[in-house]
Amino acid sequence: MLRLPILPAVFLSAALITLSLPAAAAPVLTESALGGDLAARMTRHGRQFYTFNARPFGLSLDVYAKDAASRTAIEDFLKQDAVADFKAFGSKHPYDVIADFGEHGDLGFFGGVALAGAAYEYRVLKRDGASAENLKIARDRVIRAAESWHVFYVVSGGNGVVARGIRRLGTDDLGDTDAPAIPGATPATVPLKDDEGPLPRPKDNGIDRADNSAGVLPDGTWMWIDSASKDQLVGQMFGMVALYDALSGDPTINPAIIQRMRDDALGIFKVLKTQREILGLEGCSGEGQYDLIIMDADGRPTMFHDLNPLSMEKIYLPADAPQFNVFNLFMTFAVLKSIHHVTGDNEVEEYLYKELLGNRDYLGKMKAFDGPDALSYLYMGLDTNTDVPDMTAIALFLGLYLETDDSVRASLRRYLEDGWWAPANQPFAASLSKQTLWHSLYLAVTDRNDRQSVADQLASQLAAFPAGAPTSGGYWDDARINCDETELAAGTCTAIDGKTIITIAGRDRNGTPLATEALDPSIRPNSNFNARSNPFSVNGWGSSMMLNPGGDLLASYWMGRYFELGAGGNRSPNALVHMPVGGTPEPMPDVAESPGDEGTADTATPEEVAGDDAWDLPGKPDSPSSDVSGTEVPPAGDIATDTGKDTSTPGKSAGGCSAAPISNTSPWFLVLIVGFIATLRTRRHSNTNRVYSEAQL
């Protein structure tokens, strides 16, 4: 059988998709929307981000200034535009004024969103014909971020086990021979297990681990944080998809980077597809075989591992239960659709469209998100956990941006518009929350006729943040106290701008006072990730030495610059045509290979493109298809650590779990209470002293 390269088939699919799209429209953020100083402010904030927050390894981190004098030095640099290099401006290296970096433990999500900002900036500059110098700067940033992103998938030991966060040790990779070491003390690490079994006991939500890559990564360069939760995973997929679309097909990019992404994504898929017996798994309740479980290098599920729609906060319903977790349903689709997009793999395609959407009727469940069997904790009044609609926004964007089947897109869009963006009688809904990231994601894929007014809101909200303002000298986490205790008791106050009247709606279960309307960014408490901080919160105590990265603001801006505001929503130029839901693939022509065999258009090996020595990737395997982990890790289906205990018996796994089966007639109140408790769980952001009342899902 004659088999030609995949390139013509992929381009044919892309052409068919392109022909089905509406005519080109103006971008979300037009030239008129960029009037005033918004473009200049975002450029200035980008200078802050790459000079300080992304300095160690190209991803988004919090920065802590050493002292007041160091903060002043940073402010002076950011208030001017004449000198772009900090050392040239003040004769000091950035590390000389930094005491520490923070938020390594949320890099999967926070870093993924900021990474998307870098990828979309590169796409805008390529599209708009930027100068060779500026294009190279943007390209180098994206490639550097891609190198660091790969660490998530190998530092853990590989084979689909992913890190929650990563930390670079020693010096950075920018080539400055006089640069000091990256500031901050190296945390103590915990081994994966001891003679008694996995550590720590019980499993927690992320512990520092030593490099487990068995020599794939340079010795002494990386460490990691385990227990990657489903929010971290969907953030990683958001970043990976943005990287893939920005770099694939680009002749200036080493194609081994793209192949490596595919290998990393396929490893995750193999873990998620594996069926596991719930009985005896630490932290789970129920019995039976379930897939869609995020596993860790210690052989246990991660603390918030559940993507399966039959799980309600790790209480697993029977396989034939009609009820389903709406949040997990859309998260699962987003993660698997992203993996299919990056890999083009036939097995991923069949699992997603035949097994999940077809045999298990996930598509029918999507359509019934507001039906009697749908279990949802998206909006819960004053106790709404902002983390949940934030993750939902990412998931819905990924689904709609990557999907080509109109019936699937229709179900996703109905939930986007009627379930998430503007549900009836929801005062804390996304459309009312003044979150720039949510606005950008919505505008990229919505078909509603409110697009222009929402785009105008996006532009004004971006301009209202202090990030990049010439007078602010950086996006600092300073306190913002709008209402004192007397005013809170009275139920109303005048905000710090001296004119906005704030009406208190009440307090959440943690005692945090919330307003009846989301606060404008000009008076809202600053945050190291705005889209996951409650915009209705009245006060924020802050940390005056902390420089917020604002990576979500950069992503909002560059997505707004890239995406069009036309009807029908945007779709990835690399979106794949796939088998019908519940059906079998149409026979492929003899002259073309399946995307699952070789990937998409740019799957040629580096050697085929430029010879054996043309590309030099750190940790590059012998061939693009080899096991990138380079270490003997049990396969995904046999990942349990040998603890010397009978893990198939209730009570024998480390930490134990409730193994009582849940019947089909389980009390509704139990399921609902579990979901409700999830919204109240206190989560600690890594390396900060601030405690947030957000579920760490």
C-alpha positions, -999 to +999 in steps of 0.1 A: +000+000+000+014+034-010+016+056+021+025+093+017+036+116+045+009+129+067+015+166+058-010+168+029-038+151+049-034+175+078-033+205+056-065+193+038-083+190+072-071+224+082-083+238+049-118+222+053-120+237+088-109+271+075-136+271+048-162+264+074-153+294+095-168+329+091-149+357+073-121+374+092-132+399+118-116+425+139-097+413+169-112+414+204-089+443+213-089+466+183-067+496+177-094+519+191-097+497+222-060+501+227-063+538+228-049+556+257-019+538+273-031+502+275-006+488+250+022+507+266+011+495+301+010+459+290+045+463+274+058+478+306+042+450+327+057+424+304+091+440+311+084+435+349+073+399+343+104+388+323+129+408+342+118+396+376+089+371+378+100+347+351+137+352+355+147+318+370+133+295+343+108+314+321+076+307+341+054+328+363+066+332+400+059+356+428+089+378+437+098+390+472+120+421+474+148+420+500+139+452+517+124+487+512+155+499+493+152+469+469+116+477+463+125+513+455+151+501+430+126+479+413+100+507+412+124+532+398+133+508+370+097+501+361+086+538+362+108+546+332+110+532+297+143+545+284+164+515+297+151+480+292+178+462+312+177+463+350+215+459+354+222+486+329+198+509+347+211+505+382+243+484+381+226+455+400+215+421+389+178+414+395+188+387+420+206+413+441+173+429+450+152+397+454+150+377+486+130+348+473+105+335+447+072+320+455+042+300+442+062+271+427+034+248+439+007+263+417+028+265+385+007+239+367-022+263+366-008+298+372+022+290+350+001+275+323-020+306+319+010+329+319+027+306+294-003+310+271+002+347+273+038+343+259+025+319+232-002+343+220+022+372+221+044+353+197+015+345+174+004+382+173+039+394+165+043+368+137+009+376+123+015+414+124+049+414+109+070+424+139+107+433+135+131+404+134+146+416+167+113+417+186+102+384+170+134+367+182+129+380+218+093+366+218+104+333+202+132+328+227+108+333+256+084+307+243+111+282+236+126+287+271+092+282+286+087+251+265+120+237+279+108+243+314+074+230+307+088+196+297+104+193+331+069+188+346+067+155+328+102+140+334+113+153+368+086+130+384+100+099+367+079+102+336+054+077+322+025+101+326+032+111+362+032+149+363+045+174+387+023+199+404+051+224+404+089+227+397+118+246+411+151+254+395+182+251+417+215+269+415+218+294+386+194+301+358+198+292+322+202+327+307+240+324+302+251+353+325+283+340+339+284+367+366+248+361+377+243+352+414+225+320+423+187+320+422+176+336+455+158+316+482+166+287+504+163+252+489+134+234+507+140+200+523+127+171+502+107+141+513+115+107+497+088+089+478+087+061+504+104+044+533+103+009+547+067+015+559+054+026+525+047+058+506+055+092+522+041+114+536+014+096+555-014+104+548-011+118+513-012+156+512-017+183+486+019+187+475+053+180+491+088+189+479+105+160+461+140+155+448+146+151+410+133+116+401+143+117+364+172+093+368+197+114+349+174+127+321+176+162+337+210+177+346+220+166+381+213+191+409+192+214+387+156+207+394+133+196+422+095+192+421+063+193+440+040+163+438+002+157+441-008+174+408-045+181+412-071+184+384-068+222+384-031+220+379-036+194+351-061+215+331-038+245+335-009+224+321-031+214+291-040+251+285-003+259+284+006+229+263-021+236+237-009+272+235+027+261+230+017+236+204-003+260+183+024+287+186+053+264+176+040+237+154+047+243+117+071+271+125+103+264+104+124+282+130+114+257+158+132+225+165+106+199+156+118+176+184+102+201+208+068+193+192+074+155+193+084+158+229+051+175+237+033+146+221+053+121+241+045+139+273+008+142+265+005+105+256+021+095+289-007+114+307-033+097+286-021+062+294-024+070+331-059+085+328-072+057+306-061+029+331-089+013+351-081+010+388-099-007+417-111+021+440-114-002+470-082+003+489-070+034+471-060+060+497-085+089+500-113+073+480-147+059+489-165+033+468-156+001+450-153-010+414-131-002+385-127+035+375-105+054+352-097+092+349-076+091+380-044+112+383-016+091+398+015+101+416+051+088+416+046+073+451+020+049+436-010+067+451-036+089+436-029+126+440-049+142+467-074+158+443-070+133+416-106+127+404-116+137+369-142+109+366-178+124+365-189+095+388-167+110+415-181+137+439-150+148+458-135+113+457-168+096+467-173+073+437-209+066+426-217+032+411-210+027+374-247+027+366-256+057+387-275+083+367-260+112+387-228+129+375-204+156+385-208+185+360-175+200+369-155+168+363-175+161+331-163+193+314-128+191+329-124+155+315-134+166+281-110+195+281-080+174+292-086+146+268-094+170+239-062+188+245-042+155+245-059+145+212-051+179+197-014+177+205-009+140+197-035+132+169-034+097+184-060+072+172-063+056+206-070+089+223-096+097+196-114+064+201-114+066+239-128+102+238-154+100+211-164+064+211-160+053+247-166+085+268-189+107+246-206+077+230-207+045+252-208+064+285-230+092+270-208+120+282-223+141+253-258+135+266-247+145+301-232+177+287-265+185+272-282+177+306-259+199+327-290+215+342-310+183+345-322+165+376-292+141+377-265+169+373-245+176+405-230+210+403-212+233+427-203+260+402-221+289+419-231+287+455-241+323+464-218+339+490-199+306+493-191+304+456-155+292+453-139+314+426-115+286+418-143+265+403-157+289+377-120+298+368-111+262+360-144+258+342-136+288+320-103+272+309-120+238+303-148+254+281-123+274+261-102+244+254-132+223+244-147+249+220-114+261+206-102+226+197-135+209+188-147+205+151-179+185+156-208+210+156-230+188+179-203+187+205-196+224+201-233+232+206-234+214+239-202+231+251-214+265+240-248+261+258-230+254+290-205+282+284-232+308+278-261+296+299-244+276+326-212+295+333-212+330+317-248+343+324-270+318+342-302+332+355-305+345+390-267+342+398-253+374+412-218+360+413-218+347+377-188+350+354-205+378+334-208+399+365-173+392+380-151+416+361-124+390+356-103+399+325-092+363+319-128+351+319-137+379+295-109+369+271-117+332+272-154+339+267-149+363+238-126+338+220-153+311+216-188+327+222-214+331+196-236+356+215-244+391+203-230+407+235-194+404+222-186+440+215-199+452+249-179+425+267-148+434+246-152+470+257-154+458+293-122+438+289-103+468+276-114+491+305-108+464+331-073+457+319-065+494+320-079+497+355-053+473+371-022+490+385+000+466+365+022+485+341+009+519+352+038+544+349+031+557+384+029+524+402+064+511+396+052+475+394+022+453+403+028+451+441+006+431+465-001+462+486-030+462+511-063+476+498-088+482+526-120+496+513-142+492+544-132+493+580-150+473+607-175+500+615-184+504+578-187+467+574-211+466+603-231+494+587-233+474+555-219+502+532-188+523+527-169+545+502-141+527+484-104+539+484-111+559+452-132+582+473-163+578+450-174+542+446-201+532+471-198+496+482-227+477+496-220+446+516-238+415+506-227+395+535-198+372+545-188+338+533-183+309+557-148+320+564-160+355+575-147+373+544-169+403+536-182+404+501-199+432+481-231+430+461-211+438+429-176+428+418-151+455+426-135+474+397-098+464+394-088+500+403-100+494+439-100+456+441-074+439+463-044+429+442-036+393+437-008+370+424-035+354+402-066+376+398-088+351+381-088+328+411-093+355+437-128+365+446-136+398+428-164+405+453-140+406+482-139+440+498-105+441+515-070+427+510-042+429+535-014+421+510+023+419+514+042+451+506+074+433+495+057+409+471+057+417+434+027+400+417+034+383+383+001+393+367+005+364+342-032+362+338-034+398+328-008+393+301-027+362+289-059+382+288-043+410+268-025+389+242-055+366+237-075+397+231-050+409+206-049+375+188-085+363+187-112+377+164-145+391+176-165+374+148-196+353+150-191+316+155-161+318+178-125+311+170-111+277+163-075+264+164-059+263+129-046+229+140-080+215+150-085+179+140-114+163+122-123+131+141-146+101+141-183+107+148-194+105+184-200+069+193-189+057+158-159+043+142-133+062+122-140+066+085-116+045+064-086+066+057-074+070+020-046+046+012-024+076+003-024+091+038-015+081+072-036+085+103-027+114+126-022+089+153+007+072+134+030+102+129+013+132+145+005+163+127+022+183+099+056+189+116+064+154+128+096+150+108+125+142+131+152+168+137+176+146+117+154+146+087+150+184+088+186+195+095+209+165+101+220+148+133+237+177+150+215+206+139+195+207+171+207+203+207+179+198+232+189+193+268+178+158+279+169+149+243+162+112+239+179+091+212+148+094+191+116+114+193+096+084+200+117+070+228+107+070+265+115+106+275+117+096+312+149+076+307+142+058+340+126+025+350+091+036+362+063+011+365+039+014+335+007+034+340-014+003+346+009-010+373+020+021+391+015+011+427+046+013+449+056-019+465+050-012+502+050-047+514+013-044+523-018-059+508-032-029+490-062-048+477-075-052+513-095-024+530-074-005+555-041-018+542-031+011+519-011+039+534-034+063+551-064+041+544-097+050+529-134+043+535-141+013+514-178+009+520-196+007+487-220+034+477-254+021+466-275+036+438-298+049+465-271+069+484-286+098+503-286+129+481-276+150+511-243+131+514-233+139+479-244+175+481-226+181+514-194+167+501-196+191+471-204+219+495-175+211+518-152+212+487-160+249+483-149+257+518-116+238+521-088+261+530-060+261+506-025+275+513-007+291+484+029+278+483+056+300+497+033+328+509+018+336+543-016+343+529-044+317+534-071+317+508-106+302+513-106+283+480-109+246+473-077+230+462-093+207+437 
